[in-house]
């Protein structure tokens, strides 16, 4: 395929936008080469500025669960835009989508809408600290909760040391209140809690990780976290920015049977527009201003266009729960096909899947946390990424990102993808 126009646009973009992109992963730094500039998208396909059609497996990093430019979502946005794009005042549709979300998700009474997943997670942690009157939080290596200072922390010299900033601009003072744990390692979490008695406000986690590739929790891990939180007065926060309304109507809580104290949302809940949200039981949410002491605000929160898109999306998912079964079957079909091809060519790999999230790790051992994900062969992934791109398949330009399956993908698309893997695998 030819990407002459994309390369030219990237050159121009770098003159006025840092790195030429407005989010780092788009720059292809992890895989090399120039990013693809998209002109439009429809259903399961992207159409770039050079006229190439690509089968899309990132789907705007998850929200296009029903495909790009899904007609009910587009129509809802267009009709709402005709009546005004922003008011900074309450609107009826905010209550409508809130009622629907609360009805779909277990263990929540109230929800507040914000503008991004980062904002949702940041606000959830502030609320947890205010509610518990504690300062420290536990997060897990490899889990990404947005670019708020508290979350940009990497490991220190030992499992129970304070974290250290892994981005300039994050202060050591902020880092000292973020404790880093190992995903899927309950004993490690116990050690951290024991070393910081009565100091931890919350544990925040991706219940099914998607930011180190897809990594599901091992049996008993989430249940163990729930028990530890109950024992020590810690709030359990599920970051469901990726999993919420994607893996089930009620997200990971419904799927795993484990209840969180606070849940954050994004992606699907906005139908592709910039939306985030956080939700909890009444006694926790009522700690928020204007009824409680914890301040959180946003001029564009509950934006009518975003609410219209989200309501159209959630309504369809709520009324047609068979969609979840359908995309899960498609994901399983893709998993089986890719595995058979890679095994045929003796390519070292392991595939992780949960629901409609899947990732191919070029690692020989099971991938259960960030360390085992990082042991994958990144050079092999780079070859795989560019080989698939040449075959018209667009996957995430990073070995540490999950693929997102959409209902718009046909089995012909899946077969074409498996055939593309067959052509690429022989070169790996």
C-alpha positions as CSV (number, residue, x, y, z in Angstrom):
1,X,0.0,0.0,0.0
2,X,1.0,3.6,-0.6
3,X,0.9,6.2,2.2
4,X,2.4,9.2,0.4
5,X,-0.3,11.6,1.4
6,X,-0.2,10.4,5.1
7,X,3.5,10.9,5.2
8,X,3.2,14.4,3.8
9,X,0.5,15.3,6.3
10,X,2.6,14.0,9.1
11,X,5.5,16.2,8.1
12,X,3.2,19.2,8.1
13,X,1.7,18.3,11.5
14,X,5.1,18.0,13.2
15,X,5.6,21.7,12.5
16,X,2.7,22.8,14.7
17,X,1.7,19.8,16.9
18,X,4.3,18.2,19.3
19,X,5.4,15.0,17.6
20,X,2.8,15.6,14.9
21,X,0.1,13.9,17.0
22,X,-2.3,14.8,19.8
23,X,-1.8,11.5,21.6
24,X,1.6,9.8,21.7
25,X,0.6,6.2,20.6
26,X,-0.6,7.6,17.3
27,X,2.9,8.5,16.3
28,X,4.0,4.9,15.5
29,X,7.1,5.5,17.7
30,X,6.8,1.9,19.1
31,X,6.7,0.3,15.6
32,X,8.5,2.8,13.4
33,X,7.3,4.5,10.3
34,X,4.8,7.3,9.8
35,X,1.2,7.2,11.2
36,X,-1.8,6.7,8.9
37,X,-4.1,9.8,8.5
38,X,-7.7,8.8,8.3
39,X,-10.2,10.5,6.0
40,X,-13.4,8.7,7.0
41,X,-14.7,5.5,8.5
42,X,-17.8,3.3,8.1
43,X,-18.7,0.1,9.8
44,X,-15.6,-2.1,10.3
45,X,-13.5,0.0,7.9
46,X,-11.1,2.9,7.9
47,X,-10.5,4.9,4.7
48,X,-7.2,6.8,4.7
49,X,-6.2,9.9,2.8
50,X,-4.3,7.8,0.3
51,X,-7.5,5.9,-0.7
52,X,-6.6,2.7,1.2
53,X,-9.3,0.7,3.0
54,X,-8.3,-0.9,6.3
55,X,-10.1,-3.4,8.4
56,X,-10.1,-1.7,11.8
57,X,-9.2,-3.5,15.1
58,X,-8.7,-0.5,17.4
59,X,-12.1,1.2,16.7
60,X,-11.1,4.5,18.3
61,X,-9.6,2.4,21.2
62,X,-12.9,0.7,22.0
63,X,-16.0,2.8,21.7
64,X,-17.1,1.8,18.2
65,X,-18.6,-1.4,19.5
66,X,-21.3,-1.3,16.8
67,X,-19.0,0.1,14.1
68,X,-18.0,3.5,12.8
69,X,-20.6,6.0,11.9
70,X,-23.4,3.8,13.3
71,X,-26.6,5.4,12.0
72,X,-28.6,5.8,15.2
73,X,-25.6,7.5,16.9
74,X,-24.9,9.8,14.0
75,X,-28.6,10.7,13.7
76,X,-28.8,11.4,17.4
77,X,-25.8,13.8,17.2
78,X,-27.0,15.6,14.1
79,X,-30.5,16.2,15.5
80,X,-29.1,17.4,18.9
81,X,-26.6,19.7,17.2
82,X,-29.4,21.5,15.4
83,X,-30.7,22.6,18.8
84,X,-27.3,23.8,20.1
85,X,-23.9,22.3,20.9
86,X,-23.3,23.4,24.4
87,X,-25.1,25.3,27.1
88,X,-23.3,24.9,30.4
89,X,-26.7,24.3,32.0
90,X,-28.6,21.2,33.0
91,X,-30.4,19.3,30.2
92,X,-33.0,16.5,30.4
93,X,-30.9,14.1,28.4
94,X,-28.3,14.0,31.1
95,X,-30.8,12.5,33.5
96,X,-32.1,10.1,30.8
97,X,-28.6,8.6,30.2
98,X,-27.8,8.5,33.9
99,X,-31.0,6.6,34.6
100,X,-30.2,4.1,31.9
101,X,-26.6,3.6,33.0
102,X,-27.6,3.1,36.6
103,X,-30.2,0.5,35.5
104,X,-27.6,-1.4,33.4
105,X,-24.7,-1.5,35.9
106,X,-24.8,-3.4,39.2
107,X,-24.0,-1.7,42.5
108,X,-24.2,1.9,41.5
109,X,-26.9,4.5,42.5
110,X,-25.6,7.7,41.0
111,X,-23.3,8.7,38.2
112,X,-21.5,11.9,37.2
113,X,-20.4,12.6,33.6
114,X,-17.1,14.2,32.7
115,X,-15.2,14.6,29.5
116,X,-12.6,11.8,29.4
117,X,-11.5,8.6,31.0
118,X,-8.5,10.4,32.5
119,X,-10.9,12.9,34.1
120,X,-13.1,10.1,35.4
121,X,-10.3,8.2,37.0
122,X,-8.7,11.4,38.5
123,X,-12.1,12.3,40.0
124,X,-12.7,8.8,41.3
125,X,-9.5,8.8,43.2
126,X,-10.1,12.3,44.6
127,X,-13.6,11.1,45.8
128,X,-12.1,8.0,47.4
129,X,-9.5,10.1,49.2
130,X,-12.2,12.5,50.4
131,X,-14.6,9.7,51.5
132,X,-12.0,7.7,53.4
133,X,-9.9,10.7,54.6
134,X,-6.7,8.8,53.5
135,X,-4.1,9.9,51.0
136,X,-2.4,6.9,49.5
137,X,-3.6,4.7,46.6
138,X,-2.5,1.4,45.1
139,X,-2.3,1.0,41.3
140,X,-0.9,-1.8,39.2
141,X,2.2,-1.8,36.9
142,X,0.9,-1.8,33.4
143,X,-2.5,-0.5,34.1
144,X,-3.2,2.9,32.6
145,X,-5.7,5.2,34.1
146,X,-5.0,8.4,32.1
147,X,-2.4,11.0,32.3
148,X,-3.2,12.5,35.7
149,X,-0.1,12.9,37.9
150,X,-1.1,10.3,40.4
151,X,-1.1,7.6,37.7
152,X,2.2,8.3,35.9
153,X,4.2,6.3,38.4
154,X,6.6,3.4,37.8
155,X,8.2,0.9,40.2
156,X,10.7,1.8,42.8
157,X,13.5,-0.4,44.0
158,X,11.3,-3.0,45.7
159,X,7.8,-4.3,45.7
160,X,6.6,-2.2,48.6
161,X,8.6,1.0,48.1
162,X,7.1,4.3,47.0
163,X,6.6,4.8,43.3
164,X,8.7,7.2,41.4
165,X,7.6,9.5,38.6
166,X,8.0,8.2,35.1
167,X,7.2,11.6,33.5
168,X,8.9,14.9,34.1
169,X,6.4,17.3,35.6
170,X,5.1,14.7,38.1
171,X,6.4,15.7,41.5
172,X,8.0,13.3,44.0
173,X,5.4,14.5,46.5
174,X,2.7,13.2,44.3
175,X,4.5,10.0,43.6
176,X,5.0,9.1,47.3
177,X,1.2,8.7,47.7
178,X,1.0,6.2,44.8
179,X,2.0,2.6,45.7
180,X,2.7,0.2,42.8
181,X,1.6,-3.4,42.9
182,X,2.0,-6.3,40.5
183,X,-1.1,-7.3,38.6
184,X,-2.5,-10.7,39.4
185,X,-0.3,-11.0,42.5
186,X,-2.5,-10.9,45.6
187,X,0.3,-11.5,48.1
188,X,2.1,-8.4,46.7
189,X,-1.0,-6.3,47.4
190,X,-1.3,-7.7,51.0
191,X,2.4,-6.8,51.7
192,X,1.7,-3.2,50.5
193,X,-1.4,-2.9,52.7
194,X,0.4,-4.3,55.7
195,X,3.3,-1.8,55.2
196,X,0.9,1.1,55.0
197,X,-1.8,0.5,57.7
198,X,-4.8,2.8,57.6
199,X,-3.2,5.0,55.0
200,X,-4.7,3.6,51.7
201,X,-7.8,5.2,50.3
202,X,-8.3,3.0,47.3
203,X,-7.1,0.4,45.0
204,X,-7.6,1.3,41.4
205,X,-7.4,-1.4,38.7
206,X,-8.4,-2.3,35.2
207,X,-10.5,-5.4,36.1
208,X,-9.6,-6.9,32.7
209,X,-6.4,-5.1,31.7
210,X,-6.1,-3.6,28.2
211,X,-3.1,-1.3,28.4
212,X,-0.4,-4.0,28.5
213,X,-2.2,-6.0,25.9
214,X,-5.3,-7.9,27.0
215,X,-4.6,-9.5,30.4
216,X,-7.5,-11.1,32.3
217,X,-7.4,-11.5,36.1
218,X,-6.4,-14.9,37.3
219,X,-9.0,-16.9,39.2
220,X,-9.5,-15.4,42.7
221,X,-7.6,-12.2,42.1
222,X,-10.4,-9.7,41.9
223,X,-12.3,-11.6,44.7
224,X,-9.2,-11.4,46.8
225,X,-8.9,-7.6,46.2
226,X,-12.6,-7.2,47.2
227,X,-11.9,-9.1,50.5
228,X,-8.8,-7.1,51.3
229,X,-10.6,-3.8,50.7
230,X,-13.5,-4.9,53.0
231,X,-11.0,-5.9,55.7
232,X,-9.0,-2.7,55.7
233,X,-11.6,0.0,54.9
234,X,-10.2,0.6,51.4
235,X,-12.4,1.5,48.4
236,X,-12.1,-0.7,45.3
237,X,-12.1,1.3,42.1
238,X,-12.7,-0.5,38.8
239,X,-11.4,1.5,35.8
240,X,-13.9,0.3,33.2
241,X,-13.1,2.9,30.6
242,X,-12.4,0.0,28.2
243,X,-14.5,-2.7,29.6
244,X,-17.7,-0.8,30.7
245,X,-20.7,-1.6,28.4
246,X,-18.3,-3.6,26.1
247,X,-17.8,-6.9,27.9
248,X,-21.4,-7.0,29.2
249,X,-24.4,-4.7,29.8
250,X,-23.1,-4.2,33.3
251,X,-19.4,-4.3,32.4
252,X,-16.7,-6.2,34.3
253,X,-18.7,-6.2,37.5
254,X,-21.5,-8.2,35.8
255,X,-19.0,-10.4,34.0
256,X,-16.8,-11.3,37.0
257,X,-19.4,-11.1,39.7
258,X,-17.2,-8.8,41.8
259,X,-18.5,-5.5,43.0
260,X,-16.4,-2.3,43.0
261,X,-17.1,0.7,45.2
262,X,-16.4,3.2,42.5
263,X,-16.5,2.5,38.7
264,X,-15.2,4.7,36.0
265,X,-16.4,4.7,32.4
266,X,-15.5,6.2,29.0
267,X,-15.3,5.0,25.4
268,X,-18.6,3.2,24.7
269,X,-20.6,5.5,27.0
270,X,-20.0,8.4,24.7
271,X,-20.7,6.5,21.5
272,X,-17.4,7.8,20.1
273,X,-17.6,11.4,21.4
274,X,-15.4,12.7,24.3
275,X,-17.1,11.4,27.4
276,X,-16.2,9.9,30.7
277,X,-18.1,9.1,33.9
278,X,-17.7,7.8,37.4
279,X,-20.3,6.1,39.5
280,X,-20.8,4.6,43.0
281,X,-23.3,4.0,45.7
282,X,-25.3,6.9,47.0
283,X,-23.3,7.4,50.2
284,X,-20.1,7.8,48.3
285,X,-21.4,9.9,45.4
286,X,-23.1,12.3,47.8
287,X,-19.6,13.3,49.0
288,X,-19.3,15.3,45.7
289,X,-20.1,19.0,45.5
290,X,-22.6,20.6,45.5
291,X,-24.0,18.2,48.2
292,X,-20.7,17.1,49.7
293,X,-17.2,18.5,50.3
294,X,-15.3,16.9,47.4
295,X,-15.1,19.4,44.6
296,X,-15.3,18.3,40.9
297,X,-16.6,20.4,38.0
298,X,-16.5,20.8,34.2
299,X,-18.1,23.3,31.9
300,X,-18.5,20.7,29.1
301,X,-19.5,17.8,31.4
302,X,-22.8,16.4,30.2
303,X,-22.4,18.1,26.8
304,X,-25.6,17.5,24.8
305,X,-23.9,16.1,21.7
306,X,-22.0,13.6,23.8
307,X,-25.0,12.7,25.8
308,X,-27.1,12.1,22.7
309,X,-24.4,9.8,21.2
310,X,-24.1,7.9,24.5
311,X,-27.8,7.5,25.0
312,X,-28.2,6.1,21.5
313,X,-25.4,3.7,22.0
314,X,-26.4,2.4,25.5
315,X,-30.1,2.1,24.4
316,X,-29.2,-0.2,21.6
317,X,-26.9,-2.3,23.8
318,X,-29.5,-2.5,26.5
319,X,-32.3,-3.5,24.1
320,X,-30.2,-6.0,22.2
321,X,-28.0,-7.9,24.7
322,X,-27.4,-10.6,22.1
323,X,-24.8,-8.2,20.6
324,X,-22.4,-9.2,23.4
325,X,-22.8,-12.9,22.6
326,X,-22.3,-12.1,18.9
327,X,-19.0,-10.1,19.3
328,X,-17.7,-12.6,21.8
329,X,-18.2,-15.4,19.2
330,X,-16.5,-13.4,16.6
331,X,-13.5,-12.7,18.9
332,X,-13.3,-16.4,19.7
333,X,-13.4,-17.3,16.0
334,X,-10.6,-14.8,15.3
335,X,-8.5,-16.2,18.2
336,X,-8.8,-19.8,16.9
337,X,-7.9,-18.8,13.4
338,X,-4.8,-16.7,14.3
339,X,-3.6,-19.3,16.8
340,X,-3.8,-22.1,14.1
341,X,-1.8,-20.0,11.6
342,X,0.9,-19.0,14.1
343,X,1.2,-22.6,15.3
344,X,1.5,-23.8,11.7
345,X,4.5,-21.6,11.2
346,X,5.9,-22.3,14.6
347,X,5.8,-18.6,15.7
348,X,6.3,-18.2,19.4
349,X,3.2,-16.6,20.8
350,X,0.5,-16.5,23.4
351,X,-3.0,-15.1,22.8
352,X,-5.1,-13.5,25.6
353,X,-8.8,-12.9,25.2
354,X,-11.8,-11.9,27.3
355,X,-15.0,-11.1,25.7
356,X,-14.4,-8.8,22.7
357,X,-10.9,-7.9,23.8
358,X,-7.9,-9.8,22.4
359,X,-4.2,-9.5,22.0
360,X,-1.4,-11.5,20.4
361,X,1.8,-11.5,22.5
362,X,4.9,-12.8,20.9
363,X,6.0,-14.5,24.2
364,X,6.5,-18.1,25.0
365,X,5.2,-18.0,28.5
366,X,1.8,-17.0,29.8
367,X,1.3,-13.2,29.9
368,X,-0.3,-12.4,33.3
369,X,1.2,-9.0,34.2
370,X,3.4,-6.2,32.9
371,X,6.6,-8.0,33.4
372,X,5.6,-11.0,31.4
373,X,4.0,-8.8,28.7
374,X,7.3,-6.9,28.4
375,X,9.1,-10.2,27.8
376,X,7.4,-10.5,24.4
377,X,9.5,-10.1,21.3
378,X,8.9,-6.5,20.2
379,X,10.9,-6.9,17.0
380,X,8.6,-9.6,16.0
381,X,5.6,-7.4,16.8
382,X,6.9,-4.6,14.7
383,X,7.2,-7.0,11.7
384,X,3.8,-8.3,12.4
385,X,2.2,-4.8,12.7
386,X,3.7,-3.6,9.4
387,X,3.0,-6.8,7.6
388,X,-0.7,-6.7,8.7
389,X,-0.9,-3.1,7.6
390,X,0.4,-4.0,4.1
391,X,-2.4,-6.6,4.0
392,X,-5.0,-3.9,4.8
393,X,-5.4,-4.8,8.5
394,X,-5.0,-2.0,11.1
395,X,-4.1,-3.2,14.6
396,X,-2.9,-1.1,17.5
397,X,0.6,0.3,16.8
398,X,1.9,-1.0,20.1
399,X,2.5,-4.5,21.6
400,X,1.0,-3.2,24.8
401,X,-2.5,-2.4,23.6
402,X,-5.5,-4.7,23.2
403,X,-7.5,-5.2,20.0
404,X,-11.2,-4.3,20.1
405,X,-13.7,-6.3,18.1
406,X,-16.8,-4.6,16.7
407,X,-20.1,-6.1,15.8
408,X,-19.7,-4.5,12.4
409,X,-17.0,-7.0,11.5
410,X,-18.3,-9.8,9.3
411,X,-17.0,-13.3,9.2
412,X,-15.6,-12.5,5.8
413,X,-13.6,-9.7,7.4
414,X,-12.3,-12.1,10.1
415,X,-11.4,-14.7,7.4
416,X,-9.5,-11.9,5.5
417,X,-7.7,-11.1,8.7
418,X,-6.7,-14.7,9.4
419,X,-5.5,-15.0,5.7
420,X,-3.4,-11.9,6.3
421,X,-1.8,-13.4,9.3
422,X,-1.0,-16.5,7.2
423,X,0.9,-14.3,4.7
424,X,2.7,-12.4,7.4
425,X,3.6,-15.3,9.7
426,X,5.8,-16.9,7.2
427,X,8.1,-13.8,7.4
428,X,8.3,-13.7,11.2
